[in-house]
Amino acid sequence: MSARFAELDWQQTPLGAICLRRRTEPRLGVEVYEVKLDDEFLMSSLFTVAEVELARRGLALLAGTDLDVVVGGLGLGYTARAVLDDARVRSMSVVEVLPEVIDWHRRDLVPGGATLVQDPRTRLVADDFFAVVAAGEGERPWQPGVRFHAVLLDVDHSPRHLLHPAHARFYTAEGLHELAALLHDGGVFGLWADGRPDGDFLAVLGQVFEDARADVVEFANFYTGGTSSSTVYLAR
């Protein structure tokens, strides 16, 4: 194995074969952590601006302290760690469908993994976020009647480009109404998506929430020499 490349973990999961690898990017001279699911790249530590902005912009819409937050999808942990950077956060439940991904953080295989796991505000839940939202009271991994100030989601590539067809229902008015029921009055739902805003999905958000917007987050793309963009949807 080359010193410039290391496969840190490889596991067969119900979603496919997931791989965590670390390599040196020769053009930048930095270590890059990447996650692949089968032959598809899911995430890279080179491009994390929008994931961090999901947390920052979502929490910026909230007043007060003692905030309880749910993060859907753990990945490399950038959104979750940005949530913990906000001193107003009292608790953070991260719902991740793949126990293997949670294990990466517990084993400190990813940057900041140990810091995230050891923070007393963190609770890591091995479960399907979409199934949790659709479940009835008493069937979710928290006490019946518990509500949250923010739910921040980063799982699918976009509301149209899904990791699994079963996720599609969540992005309908029916699914979003179920999500809204988990929020305190004035609570915030935030969603990361690849690419530019989807007007059709934004319209659906507007049917469920009083205020809905789509922020374009641009970031440097070292491969193209230009900029790329993601979208952070925010609704309350």
C-alpha positions in Angstrom: 0.0 0.0 0.0 1.4 3.4 -0.9 2.0 5.9 1.9 0.0 8.4 -0.2 -3.1 6.2 0.0 -4.8 4.1 2.7 -8.1 2.3 2.8 -9.1 2.8 6.4 -12.2 0.7 6.3 -14.3 -1.3 3.9 -17.7 -2.9 4.8 -20.6 -4.5 3.0 -23.8 -2.8 4.1 -27.5 -3.1 3.0 -26.9 0.0 0.9 -23.8 -1.4 -0.8 -20.1 -1.6 -0.1 -18.9 1.5 1.8 -15.3 2.5 1.9 -13.4 5.1 3.9 -10.1 6.1 2.5 -7.4 8.6 3.1 -5.0 9.9 0.4 -2.6 12.7 -0.3 -3.8 15.2 -2.9 -0.6 15.9 -4.7 -1.7 19.2 -6.2 -2.5 20.7 -2.8 -0.2 18.7 -0.6 -3.0 17.9 1.9 -4.6 14.7 3.3 -8.1 14.0 1.9 -10.7 11.7 3.4 -13.2 10.3 1.0 -16.2 8.0 1.3 -17.4 5.8 -1.5 -20.6 3.7 -1.7 -20.0 1.0 -4.3 -18.5 3.0 -7.2 -20.1 6.4 -6.2 -18.3 9.1 -4.3 -20.5 10.3 -1.4 -18.3 12.9 0.3 -14.8 14.4 0.5 -13.1 16.4 3.1 -12.0 18.8 0.4 -15.6 20.1 -0.1 -17.3 20.7 3.3 -18.2 24.4 3.1 -21.9 23.8 2.4 -22.2 21.1 5.1 -20.8 23.5 7.7 -23.1 26.2 6.4 -26.1 23.9 6.8 -25.5 24.0 10.6 -24.5 27.6 10.9 -27.4 29.0 8.8 -29.9 26.8 10.3 -29.0 27.6 13.9 -28.6 31.3 13.1 -32.4 31.4 12.6 -33.0 30.4 16.2 -33.1 32.6 19.2 -32.5 31.6 22.8 -30.4 28.9 24.3 -30.7 25.2 25.4 -31.2 24.2 21.8 -32.0 20.5 21.0 -30.9 19.5 17.5 -31.3 16.4 15.3 -28.8 15.8 12.5 -29.8 13.3 9.8 -26.7 11.7 8.4 -23.3 11.6 10.1 -20.8 11.1 7.2 -17.5 12.7 7.9 -19.1 14.7 10.7 -18.7 18.3 9.5 -22.3 19.3 10.0 -22.5 17.7 13.4 -19.3 19.3 14.6 -20.5 22.7 13.3 -23.6 22.2 15.4 -21.5 21.6 18.5 -19.5 24.7 17.8 -22.7 26.7 18.8 -22.5 27.0 22.6 -26.3 27.4 22.7 -26.8 23.8 21.7 -27.9 21.6 24.7 -28.2 18.3 22.9 -27.5 16.8 19.5 -28.9 13.5 18.3 -27.2 12.3 15.1 -29.3 9.6 13.2 -27.1 7.6 10.9 -28.4 4.5 9.1 -25.0 2.8 8.9 -23.4 1.6 12.2 -20.1 1.4 10.2 -20.0 5.1 9.8 -20.7 5.7 13.5 -17.9 3.3 14.2 -15.4 5.4 12.2 -16.0 8.2 14.6 -15.8 6.0 17.7 -12.5 4.6 16.4 -11.3 8.1 15.5 -10.6 7.2 11.9 -11.9 10.5 10.6 -10.6 14.0 11.6 -12.4 15.2 14.7 -14.2 11.9 15.3 -13.2 11.5 18.9 -14.0 15.1 19.7 -17.5 14.6 18.4 -18.1 11.3 20.2 -16.7 12.5 23.5 -18.8 15.7 23.6 -21.5 15.1 26.3 -24.1 16.8 24.2 -23.7 14.1 21.4 -26.0 11.1 21.0 -25.3 8.8 18.1 -28.3 6.8 16.9 -27.9 3.9 14.5 -31.2 4.2 12.7 -32.9 5.2 9.4 -33.6 8.9 9.6 -36.5 8.6 7.1 -38.1 5.7 8.9 -37.7 7.6 12.2 -39.5 10.6 10.9 -42.4 8.5 9.5 -42.7 6.4 12.7 -45.5 7.1 15.2 -45.1 8.5 18.7 -43.4 5.9 20.9 -41.7 4.2 18.0 -38.9 6.8 17.7 -35.5 6.7 19.4 -36.5 9.3 21.9 -39.3 9.8 24.5 -42.8 10.4 23.1 -43.7 14.0 22.7 -40.1 15.2 22.5 -39.7 18.1 20.1 -36.6 19.8 18.6 -35.5 23.3 17.8 -33.8 22.2 14.5 -33.6 19.2 12.3 -30.7 19.3 9.8 -30.5 16.7 7.0 -27.6 15.7 4.8 -28.1 12.2 3.4 -29.3 12.3 -0.3 -27.5 14.1 -3.0 -30.7 16.1 -3.6 -34.5 15.7 -3.3 -34.3 14.1 -6.8 -31.0 12.2 -6.6 -31.6 9.8 -3.8 -29.4 7.1 -2.2 -32.5 4.9 -1.9 -35.9 5.1 -3.6 -37.6 4.7 -0.2 -36.5 8.2 0.7 -38.7 9.8 -2.0 -41.7 10.1 0.2 -39.9 12.3 2.7 -39.6 15.1 0.1 -43.3 15.3 -0.5 -45.8 17.5 1.5 -46.9 14.4 3.5 -43.3 13.5 4.5 -42.4 17.1 5.3 -45.5 17.5 7.5 -44.3 14.5 9.5 -41.0 16.2 9.9 -42.6 19.5 10.9 -44.4 17.7 13.7 -41.1 17.0 15.3 -40.2 20.7 15.6 -41.1 23.2 18.3 -43.1 26.2 17.2 -40.6 28.3 15.2 -38.3 25.4 14.8 -36.0 25.1 11.7 -35.6 22.4 9.1 -32.4 22.6 7.1 -31.4 20.4 4.1 -28.2 20.2 2.2 -28.4 19.3 -1.5 -25.9 19.2 -4.3 -26.2 21.7 -7.2 -28.5 24.6 -7.7 -32.0 25.1 -6.0 -34.9 22.9 -7.1 -37.9 25.2 -7.6 -40.4 22.4 -7.4 -39.0 21.2 -4.1 -38.9 24.7 -2.7 -42.6 25.1 -3.6 -43.4 21.9 -1.6 -41.4 23.3 1.3 -43.5 26.5 1.1 -46.7 24.4 1.3 -45.6 23.0 4.7 -43.7 25.8 6.3 -44.6 29.5 6.6 -41.1 30.6 5.5 -38.9 28.7 3.1 -35.8 29.7 1.2 -33.0 28.1 -0.8 -29.5 29.5 -0.2 -26.8 28.9 -2.8 -23.4 28.2 -1.2 -20.5 28.5 -3.5 -17.0 27.1 -2.8 -13.7 26.7 -4.6 -13.3 23.6 -6.7 -9.7 22.7 -6.8 -10.2 20.3 -9.6 -11.8 22.6 -12.1 -10.0 25.8 -11.0 -13.4 27.5 -10.6 -16.3 27.4 -8.2 -19.0 24.8 -7.5 -22.2 25.2 -5.6 -24.5 23.4 -3.3 -27.9 24.5 -1.9 -29.0 24.8 1.7 -32.8 24.8 2.1 -34.1 26.5 5.2 -37.6 26.4 6.4 -39.5 27.3 9.6 
